[in-house]
């Protein structure tokens, strides 16, 4: 049986963070380990297998806001 082993994620390269932006308001994002977080609206974009998923439909809404449907 294979054991569940958690492998630490490498941080997003600073060069990539410089060019990534929130698709909603085009603000900068910060690396928060499991998500990239928009510095303006607060949406949280997941990082899956080391790849940022910058899709609005996959983002967690900011606190106090309902998900977009």
Buried (B, 14 or more C-beta within 10 A) or exposed (E): EEEEEEEEEEEBEEEEBEEBBBEEEEEBBEBEEEBBBBEBBBBBBBBEEEEBBBEEEEBBBEEEEEEEE
